[in-house]
């Protein structure tokens, strides 16, 4: 019993570390502050709340319907793992340069939403929650891990990790000013590069696992 709990805890920490690197909420701080710079503290906190809830709902939704997506498109988990690994590898390489990944959000989207935001709901969901934080990489990862978790405790661990990531996003965005003051733009870029390194190694392992599963190695 104790060994099973420890195994689930290790699984949780592994997935949490991977999702934290992929979502990179600290890297999203400069954009969050840029988009909300002319808002009062109450509205800024409201955007942070809505963003974190949107991240949780987005990732949980794809985690729960992932198996039906695989069946509908006739794709195996291993094939999706290889494709997801390639996607994450591209994100990781871009993050190693200290930049926001273009897989998450393009320069055009950044400029568009930075200049023309109509409601708090819009900016909280798009572009902050989707695709900046819970983008294709995070969605792909939770779908793969959920599909490979054959037991109910494993699936519940994946869902718990998603909720924990959402709470982390909430904490980071609520502390955005302090984080930027402490780390500065250079510090945030250094952390983004560190997350990129973790992400590239995770992507390579995902590709290796997919190839092994596909060819029965």
N, C-alpha and C positions, 0 to 999 in steps of 0.2 A: 504493500500500500504506500509506504513512504517513498519507495523508489519510483512508483508511478507518479506521485505528486512532484517529485524532483524533476522527473522527465518532462512533465507538463510545464514546470517553471522554466526549465532550460529552453523549451520550445517557445514559450512566451517571450523570454528575453531575446532569443534569436530573431523572432519575427518583429518584435518591437524595435530592436536595433536596425534591422533592415528597413522597416517602414519609416523610422525616424530619418534615416539617411535619404530615402526616396522623397518623402514629403518635404523635408528640410524646412521646417517652420521658421527657424532662425534666419535662413536665407531669404525668407519672404518678408522679414521685418522692414527693410528699406522701402519696398513697394507699398506695404501696408501704411507706413507713415507718410509716404508720398501721396497716396490716394486720399488719406484722411487728414491731411495737414491743416485744412481749413475748417474742420469739424470740431465741435465742443466735446469735452470728455465723455458726456453721456452718450452721444451718438457714436463716438469712437468705440466705446465699450459695447454698444449694441451691435455694431458691425463685427466685433471680435466674437461676441456670443453667437450670432447668426452664422458666421464663417465656421466656427468649430462644430456647430450642430450640422451644418451642411456637409462637412467633411465626414462626420460619423455616418450620416444617412446615406451618402453616396457610396462609401466603401462597404457598408453593411449590405446595401441593396445588391451590389455586384457580387459580394461574397455569397449571398444567399441564392442568387439566380444564375451564378456562374455555370453550374452543372447543366442547366437547361440551354445556356448559350453554346456550350460545347456540343451538346446533342443536336441542336438546331443547325449548326454549321458543319456538323460532322467532323469536328476537330478533336483530336486526342489531347489529353493533359500534357503529354510529352511534347507534342508539336507546339502547343501553346507556350510551354516552358522555354523551348528554344527561341521562339519568336519574341517572347517577353524578355529573355536574356539579352537578345540583340538590342532591343529597345532600351533596356536599362543600361547596357554598355555604352550606347550613344549618349544617354543622359549623363552617365558618370564621367565620360571624357569631357563633356562640355562643362560640367561642374568643376573638374580639375583645373579649368582655366579661370575659375572664380566667377563664372557667369551663370545666370538663370538658364536652365535648359530650354532650347527652342522646342523640345518635345512637349514641354509644359505650356509655355506661352510665348508667342512671337512678339517681336518688336512692335508690329502694327497693332496687336491687341493691347499691349502695354500703353501705347500712345492713345489709342481710342478710348480705353476705359479710364485712363488718367485724366482725360480732358472732358469727357462727356458721360458722366454718371447721373442717372435720373433719380434713382431711389437707393435707400440703404440696402434693401433686399437685393438689388441688382449687383451692387459692388461686393456684397458679402458672398453671394453665390458665384457670380462671374465678374471678375477673374480670380478672386482670392481663393475660394474653396475649389472651384473648377475653372481652369485646369492648373492653377498655380500650385496648390497644395495636394489635392487629391486628383492628380492627373492620370494619364494612361499608365504610367509606370506603377503607381500605387494600386490602381484598379486591377491591373494584370497580376500583380503580386498576391493580393488577397484572394483573387479567383483561383490561382494555382494552389496556394496553401490550403484553401478551403477544400478544393477537390482532392488533394492528397491526404487530408486528414480523414482517415477512414472511420474514426470513432467519434461518438458524441462529445466526450471530453475534449478531444482535439479540436473539433469544430467550435466548441464553446470558447476554447482558448484563443482561437483566431478572432472570434467576435469580441472577446474581452480586450484583445490587443488593439483592435480598431477603435473601441471606445476610449482606451487609454491614450491612443494617439490623438484622438479628438480633444481630450482633456489637456494634453500637452500643447496642442495648437492654441487652445483657449488661454492657457497660462502664458505662453510666449507672446501672443498678441496683446494681452492685457499688460504685459511688462515690456512692450516694444520700445518705449522711450528709454527705459533704464538699460535695456540690452544694447541699444544703439549707443548710448552714452558710455557704457562700460567697454564694449568691444570696438565701437567705431566701425566705419565702413571697411577698413582694412581687416579688422578682426573677424567680421562677418564673412569676408571673402576667404580668409584662411580657413574658417570653419566649413565653408561651402566646399573648399578643396578637399578637406578631410572627409566630408560626407561623400564626395565624388570618388575618392579612393576606396572607401567601403563599398560603395555602390558598384564599381567596376568589378571588384572581387566577387561580390554577390552575383553579379550578372554572369560572370564566367562559370561559377559553380552551377547556376541555373541552367546554362547551356549544356554543361557536362552531364548533369542529371537528366536533362531532356534527351540527349543523344543516347545515353546508357539505356534509358527506358524504351526509346523508340526501336533500338536495335537489340534489345534484350541482353545487354552486356553485363 
